[in-house]
């Protein structure tokens, strides 16, 4: 038991140290990128730093498997150089038993990543998107889906427009039973429009069977209402931005994702991508365990045998290959080529079986 605690502490310390180093490196690189991206906006270094801090959790969440691999490599290479691994085996402790503590810690890290880091990434990612849009265009655009339908907001220097639609076609190019409410700079409503459908084309909404009411104080809105067969309204939104907002499962906390999936399906959108993402998040602890097993299969050896650099490089490359296979399976699942559960769970399970096979081959021949 004491040995398990010792290995677990060493692995956790290696993980925290590597995370801190990579976080500093990510901050440095992303700060340069944010300064380049918003250099013409003249927003100041405080806002650049704020955008960098908001974007950093998403990057750390993305490279978490790499951090696990590097932490495992650092652990077993240090144990091999100090001959602690040799002593452990001489005491009758097999390699598989020595892996219990690192695997347990990796499982805990995976659970914490799903339960705590995932909501943080969703919140900071949404805030980053809002701030970057406001700095770039002078007005933020937003999208949300609820039981009351699909909600959009588009803005520019003249004011904001709130859009509510009860449903949409599958690719979000046409909204149905739609309402537009336009606000001026003082946040007062100045016009309301209801239409049977609205299609976004060439930087403008094309409304059909629309009725417009002016919302000015002292004016009879119904008496001054206008009916249009076709009405064009300029828009700062694009189909790509709408689809990107809907299609980013990482922008929704895992706790809200099941409800969001149901609301997407009610609004007429395909929620398959979000279903794959949800199952992949559930499978993440198992995938991190696979990363520990893969890295240990190449580094649980004494340094006197040589080839340490080659073993480390092989472990990292195999880890990248497994990550690529996992991402490729998710793409196939999102496109409907394979079932959702198979896309999310098959790569982690296959990676664990592959790593266990490598370990058994190395230890027992």
C-alpha positions in Angstrom: 0.0 0.0 0.0 2.8 2.4 0.9 4.5 1.7 -2.5 1.2 2.4 -4.3 0.9 5.8 -2.5 4.5 6.6 -3.4 4.0 5.9 -7.1 0.7 7.8 -7.1 2.4 10.8 -5.5 5.3 10.7 -8.0 3.0 10.5 -10.9 0.7 13.3 -9.7 3.8 15.5 -9.1 5.0 14.8 -12.6 1.6 15.5 -14.1 1.3 18.9 -12.2 4.8 20.0 -13.2 4.3 19.1 -16.9 0.9 20.8 -16.9 2.4 24.0 -15.4 5.2 24.1 -18.0 2.8 23.5 -20.9 0.3 26.0 -19.6 3.0 28.7 -19.5 4.1 27.7 -23.0 0.5 27.8 -24.3 -0.1 31.2 -22.7 3.0 32.6 -24.3 2.2 31.3 -27.8 -1.5 32.2 -27.6 -0.7 35.8 -26.3 1.4 36.4 -29.4 -1.4 35.0 -31.6 -4.1 37.1 -29.9 -1.9 40.2 -30.3 -1.5 39.5 -34.0 -5.3 38.7 -34.5 -6.5 41.9 -32.7 -3.6 44.1 -33.5 -5.8 46.4 -35.6 -8.5 46.7 -33.0 -6.3 48.6 -30.5 -7.8 46.8 -27.4 -4.8 47.0 -25.1 -2.6 44.4 -23.5 -5.1 43.9 -20.6 -7.8 42.6 -22.9 -5.2 40.6 -24.9 -4.2 38.9 -21.6 -7.8 38.3 -20.8 -8.5 36.6 -24.1 -5.4 34.5 -23.6 -6.5 33.3 -20.2 -10.0 32.5 -21.5 -8.6 30.5 -24.4 -6.0 28.5 -22.4 -8.3 26.0 -20.7 -9.6 24.8 -24.1 -6.0 24.1 -25.2 -5.0 22.3 -22.0 -8.2 20.2 -22.3 -7.2 19.3 -25.9 -3.6 18.3 -25.0 -4.5 16.4 -21.8 -3.7 13.0 -23.3 -0.2 14.3 -24.3 0.3 15.5 -20.7 -0.6 12.1 -19.4 1.9 10.4 -21.7 4.7 12.7 -20.7 3.9 12.4 -17.0 4.0 8.6 -17.3 7.3 8.7 -19.3 8.8 11.1 -16.7 7.7 8.8 -13.8 9.1 5.5 -15.1 12.4 7.0 -16.5 13.1 8.6 -13.1 12.3 5.3 -11.4 14.6 3.4 -13.8 17.5 5.8 -13.4 17.3 5.6 -9.6 17.0 1.8 -9.8 13.8 2.0 -7.8 12.0 0.0 -10.5 14.6 -2.7 -10.3 14.2 -2.9 -6.5 10.5 -3.0 -6.8 10.7 -6.0 -9.2 13.3 -7.7 -7.0 10.8 -7.4 -4.1 8.4 -9.5 -6.1 6.2 -6.7 -7.4 5.2 -7.3 -11.0 5.0 -4.5 -13.6 1.2 -4.8 -13.8 0.9 -4.3 -10.1 3.3 -1.3 -10.2 0.9 0.3 -12.7 -2.1 0.2 -10.4 -1.3 3.6 -8.8 -0.6 5.5 -12.0 -3.7 4.0 -13.7 -5.8 5.0 -10.6 -4.5 8.6 -10.7 -5.1 8.8 -14.4 -8.6 7.6 -13.9 -9.2 10.3 -11.3 -7.7 13.0 -13.6 -10.1 11.8 -16.3 -13.1 12.0 -14.0 -12.1 15.5 -12.9 -11.5 16.5 -16.5 -15.1 15.5 -17.4 -16.8 16.7 -14.3 -14.9 20.0 -13.6 -12.7 21.0 -16.6 -15.4 20.4 -19.2 -17.8 23.0 -17.7 -14.9 25.4 -17.2 -13.9 25.0 -20.9 -17.5 25.5 -22.0 -17.9 28.7 -20.0 -14.5 30.3 -20.9 -14.9 29.3 -24.5 -18.3 31.0 -24.8 -16.9 34.1 -23.1 -13.9 34.1 -25.4 -16.2 33.9 -28.4 -18.4 36.8 -27.2 -15.4 39.1 -26.4 -13.6 38.3 -29.6 -16.7 39.0 -31.7 -17.3 42.3 -29.9 -13.7 43.4 -30.3 -13.7 42.4 -34.0 -17.1 43.7 -35.2 -18.2 46.1 -32.5 -21.2 44.0 -31.7 -21.5 40.4 -30.5 -23.5 37.7 -32.2 -24.9 34.8 -30.1 -27.0 31.7 -30.6 -28.9 29.6 -28.1 -31.4 26.8 -28.3 -34.2 26.3 -25.7 -37.7 24.8 -25.4 -39.0 28.1 -26.8 -37.1 27.6 -30.1 -34.0 29.0 -31.6 -32.6 32.3 -30.5 -30.1 34.5 -32.3 -28.6 37.9 -31.7 -26.8 39.9 -34.3 -25.2 43.3 -33.7 -23.3 46.2 -35.2 -22.4 49.7 -34.3 -26.0 50.9 -34.9 -27.7 48.5 -32.5 -28.8 44.9 -31.9 -31.4 42.6 -33.3 -32.9 39.6 -31.5 -34.2 36.8 -33.6 -36.5 34.0 -32.4 -37.5 31.0 -34.6 -39.6 28.0 -33.6 -37.7 25.7 -35.9 -35.1 25.4 -38.7 -34.2 23.2 -41.5 -31.4 20.7 -41.0 -28.5 22.9 -42.2 -29.8 26.1 -40.5 -30.1 28.0 -43.8 -33.9 28.7 -43.3 -35.7 29.6 -40.1 -39.5 29.2 -39.8 -42.1 31.1 -37.8 -39.5 33.8 -37.1 -39.7 37.1 -35.1 -37.2 40.0 -35.4 -37.0 42.7 -32.7 -34.5 45.5 -33.4 -33.0 47.7 -30.7 -31.2 51.0 -31.1 -28.0 52.0 -29.2 -30.0 52.9 -26.1 -31.4 49.4 -26.0 -34.9 50.5 -26.7 -36.9 48.4 -29.2 -37.7 50.3 -32.4 -39.2 47.6 -34.7 -40.8 44.2 -34.6 -41.1 41.9 -37.6 -42.9 38.5 -37.9 -42.4 36.3 -40.9 -43.3 32.8 -42.1 -39.7 32.1 -43.0 -36.3 33.7 -43.1 -33.4 32.6 -45.3 -29.8 34.0 -44.8 -28.1 34.8 -48.1 -25.3 37.1 -49.0 -25.2 39.1 -45.8 -28.9 39.6 -45.4 -32.0 37.9 -44.2 -34.7 37.3 -46.8 -38.1 37.3 -45.1 -41.2 36.0 -46.8 -44.8 36.8 -45.8 -43.5 39.4 -43.3 -45.4 41.9 -41.2 -43.5 44.9 -39.6 -44.6 47.0 -36.7 -42.8 50.3 -35.7 -42.3 50.4 -31.9 -42.0 54.2 -31.3 -43.5 56.0 -28.3 -46.7 57.7 -29.1 -47.3 55.8 -32.3 -50.0 53.3 -33.0 -48.0 50.2 -34.0 -50.9 48.3 -35.6 -52.1 51.3 -37.6 -48.6 51.8 -39.0 -47.9 48.1 -39.6 -46.6 47.1 -43.1 -47.0 43.8 -44.9 -44.2 42.6 -47.2 -44.2 39.7 -49.5 -40.4 39.7 -49.4 -38.3 41.8 -47.0 -34.5 42.1 -46.9 -32.8 42.8 -43.6 -29.0 43.3 -43.5 -27.1 40.8 -41.2 -23.7 40.4 -39.8 -24.2 36.7 -39.4 -23.2 34.0 -41.9 -24.3 30.4 -42.3 -20.9 29.2 -41.3 -20.9 31.1 -38.0 -24.4 29.8 -37.2 -23.5 26.2 -38.0 -20.2 26.6 -36.1 -22.1 27.9 -33.0 -24.6 25.0 -33.2 -22.0 22.4 -34.1 -19.6 23.0 -31.2 -20.4 20.5 -28.5 -17.5 21.8 -26.4 -19.4 25.1 -26.0 -22.0 23.3 -23.9 -21.3 21.9 -20.4 -21.6 18.2 -20.1 -24.3 18.7 -17.4 -26.5 20.6 -19.9 -25.6 18.6 -23.0 -28.5 16.0 -22.7 -31.1 18.8 -22.5 -29.3 20.7 -25.3 -29.4 17.6 -27.5 -33.2 17.2 -27.0 -33.7 20.9 -27.7 -31.7 20.7 -30.9 -33.8 17.8 -32.1 -37.0 19.7 -31.3 -35.7 22.7 -33.3 -35.1 20.4 -36.4 -31.3 20.1 -36.2 -29.2 17.0 -36.2 -27.7 16.3 -32.7 -25.6 13.4 -33.8 -22.3 15.3 -33.3 -23.3 16.2 -29.8 -24.3 12.7 -29.0 -20.8 11.4 -30.1 -19.1 14.2 -28.1 -21.1 13.2 -25.0 -20.2 9.6 -25.2 -16.6 10.5 -26.0 -16.4 12.6 -22.8 -17.8 9.7 -20.8 -15.0 7.5 -22.3 -12.2 10.0 -21.7 -11.0 8.5 -18.3 -10.6 5.1 -20.1 -8.6 6.8 -22.9 -6.3 8.5 -20.4 -5.7 5.1 -18.7 -4.8 3.8 -22.2 -2.2 6.6 -22.5 -0.6 5.5 -19.2 -0.5 1.9 -20.3 1.0 2.7 -23.7 3.7 5.0 -22.3 4.6 2.5 -19.6 5.0 -0.4 -22.1 8.0 1.4 -23.6 9.6 3.0 -20.5 9.3 0.3 -17.8 12.8 -0.8 -18.5 16.3 -0.2 -17.0 18.3 2.6 -18.6 21.4 0.4 -18.9 19.7 -1.5 -21.7 20.0 1.8 -23.8 17.5 3.0 -26.4 15.7 5.3 -23.9 15.3 8.1 -26.5 13.9 5.7 -29.1 11.5 4.2 -26.5 10.2 7.6 -25.5 9.8 8.7 -29.1 7.9 5.5 -29.9 5.6 6.0 -26.9 4.8 9.6 -27.9 4.2 8.7 -31.6 2.0 5.7 -30.6 0.0 8.0 -28.3 -0.5 10.5 -31.2 -1.6 7.6 -33.5 -4.2 6.5 -30.9 -5.4 10.1 -30.6 -5.7 10.3 -34.3 -7.7 7.1 -34.5 -10.0 8.3 -31.7 -10.6 11.6 -33.6 -11.2 9.8 -36.9 -13.7 7.4 -35.2 -15.6 10.4 -33.8 -15.7 11.9 -37.3 -17.2 8.7 -38.7 -19.7 8.7 -35.9 -20.7 12.3 -36.5 -21.2 11.5 -40.2 -23.4 8.5 -39.4 -20.9 6.0 -40.8 -20.7 4.0 -37.6 -22.9 3.9 -34.5 -22.4 6.6 -31.8 -21.4 4.2 -29.0 -18.9 2.4 -31.3 -17.3 5.8 -32.4 -16.9 6.9 -28.8 -15.9 3.7 -26.9 -14.1 1.5 -29.5 -10.9 3.5 -29.6 -10.3 3.7 -25.8 -11.1 0.0 -25.4 -8.9 -1.0 -28.3 -6.1 1.3 -27.0 -6.3 -0.4 -23.5 -6.2 -3.9 -25.0 -3.3 -2.9 -27.3 -1.3 -1.5 -24.3 -2.0 -4.5 -22.1 -0.8 -6.8 -24.9 2.4 -4.8 -25.3 3.0 -5.0 -21.5 2.4 -8.7 -21.4 4.8 -9.2 -24.4 7.5 -7.1 -22.8 7.2 -8.7 -19.3 6.5 -12.3 -20.2 7.6 -12.5 -23.8 
